[in-house]
């Protein structure tokens, strides 16, 4: 049995809140990969390179490219958080 699997079983059996068995790392990696694709598409559509805040992943100083950051939704399909 791998060390990570042993740690996962140990964490689950002890009831540790952080026992996510590596899912958090995979979600983070997926987020970064997706964000890079989205930022690449925004730069391509804007027609120039863009600057990004490393902490937030948001565009810095590119009002023309920022319009591609979100989208308009049809009535009834708007995002709400």
C-alpha positions in Angstrom: 0.0 0.0 0.0 1.3 3.4 -0.9 2.3 6.0 1.7 -0.4 8.4 0.5 -3.1 5.7 0.7 -1.9 4.8 4.3 -2.1 8.5 5.2 -5.6 8.8 3.8 -6.8 5.7 5.7 -5.1 7.0 8.9 -6.7 10.4 8.5 -10.2 9.1 7.8 -10.1 6.6 10.7 -8.9 9.4 13.1 -11.7 11.7 11.9 -9.2 14.4 10.8 -10.8 17.2 8.9 -7.9 17.5 6.5 -8.1 13.9 5.4 -9.1 14.6 1.8 -6.8 11.9 0.3 -5.1 14.2 -2.1 -8.3 15.6 -3.6 -7.5 19.1 -2.6 -4.2 19.0 -4.5 -5.9 17.6 -7.6 -8.6 20.3 -7.5 -5.9 23.0 -7.2 -3.9 21.5 -10.1 -7.1 21.4 -12.2 -7.9 25.0 -11.3 -4.5 26.3 -12.3 -4.6 24.3 -15.6 -8.1 25.7 -16.5 -7.1 29.2 -15.5 -4.1 29.1 -17.7 -6.2 28.1 -20.7 -8.8 30.8 -20.0 -6.1 33.5 -19.6 -4.5 32.3 -22.9 -7.8 32.6 -24.6 -8.4 36.1 -23.2 -4.9 37.2 -24.3 -5.6 35.8 -27.8 -9.0 37.5 -28.1 -7.5 40.8 -26.8 -4.7 40.6 -29.3 -1.9 41.2 -26.8 -0.2 39.7 -23.8 -1.8 40.3 -20.4 -0.5 40.8 -16.9 -2.0 38.7 -14.1 -2.0 39.1 -10.3 -0.3 35.9 -9.1 -2.3 35.8 -5.9 -5.8 36.2 -7.4 -5.3 35.1 -11.0 -7.1 38.3 -12.1 -6.0 40.6 -14.9 -4.1 43.7 -13.9 -4.5 47.0 -15.9 -6.1 45.6 -19.0 -9.6 47.1 -19.3 -9.9 45.9 -22.9 -9.1 42.3 -22.0 -11.2 42.4 -18.8 -14.4 42.3 -20.9 -13.6 38.7 -21.7 -13.3 37.8 -18.1 -17.1 37.2 -17.7 -20.0 36.8 -20.0 -23.6 38.0 -20.4 -26.2 35.4 -19.5 -29.7 35.0 -20.9 -32.5 36.1 -18.5 -33.1 33.3 -16.0 -29.6 31.8 -16.5 -27.6 34.4 -14.5 -25.0 33.2 -12.1 -25.7 33.8 -8.5 -23.4 33.1 -5.6 
